[in-house]
Amino acid sequence: MCEKDKEIMNKTDYLYIGMDVHKEIHTAVLMTYMEEYVGEIEISNNIKGFQRLTAYVEKCQVKKDLKHLIPLYGLEDVTHYGRNLRA
């Protein structure tokens, strides 16, 4: 196996969190690689909302026995509305 092959992501290692971002409220949907719905949450576009999101993700991982999965966030491309999330 070459070094480049070792760097390829294994899709089964992740908990996918898709973010629908808006000016004031964001919606996150959590799914496994098999497209199994894990949960959904709406958060405000501020630090308290982001803290609520990470706490919710951790809670879902424990509740659904998914602690072994690495959270992987994907943001909808709407220019500046998701800017606060990247910090």
N, C-alpha and C positions, 0 to 999 in steps of 0.2 A: 504494500500500500504506500503510495507517495504521500508526502507531507500535506499537499493540498487536499487530499481526500480526508485527512484527519480533521480538517477545519470545517467540513460540511456539517451544518446543523442537522440534528436528528429531530424531526418534527414531533416525535412522540415524547420529547423531553419538556415540552412547553405547555403552559396554560395560556391560551390566547385571549387577550383583552382588547376588543375593538372599541374605539372611542369615537362617538359622534359628538363633535365639539360645536358649541354655539357661544354666543357672546357672554351669556350669564350662567347657563346650565349645560353640563356635559352628561351624556349617557354612555355607560360602559356595559358591554355584554361580554360575559366570560364563557369560553367554549374550549373543549378539548380538541385535539387534532382529528378526532372522529366526528366532529361537529356535534358533540353532545353538549346541550345547553347546561351550563353550571349556575348562572345567575345573571342578574341585571341590577344596575343601580344608577340613579340620577344624582349628580353632585353639583355643587356650586363651583364657579370658576374662581376659586381662591384657595389659600393654603388649608383652611379647615375642610374644604371639599376634597382636596387631594389626600389629606390625612384620613378622611372617612373612606375614600376609595381604597387606599392600601390596607386599612383595617378590614374592609369588606372582603377584599381578595384573600387575605390571610384566613379570615373566618370561613370562607367558602372552601379553601384548600383543606382545612381541618375537618369541616363538616362532611365533605364529599371524599375524604381520604385521598387528597391530591397534593399533599405536602411535598411529594417528590418532584412535582412539576415546577418549572421556572416560569414566573410570570413574564409574558412578552406582550408589550403594549403596541398597538397600532393606531395611529391617529388619522382621522379623515383630514385631507388637505384643504383647509379653508383659510389659508394665509395666516393671519395673526391671532385668531381665536384660540388656538391651542398653544400659543407661545408660553403661557404661564406653566403649562404641564411639563415642559422640557427642562425646567430648572430643578 
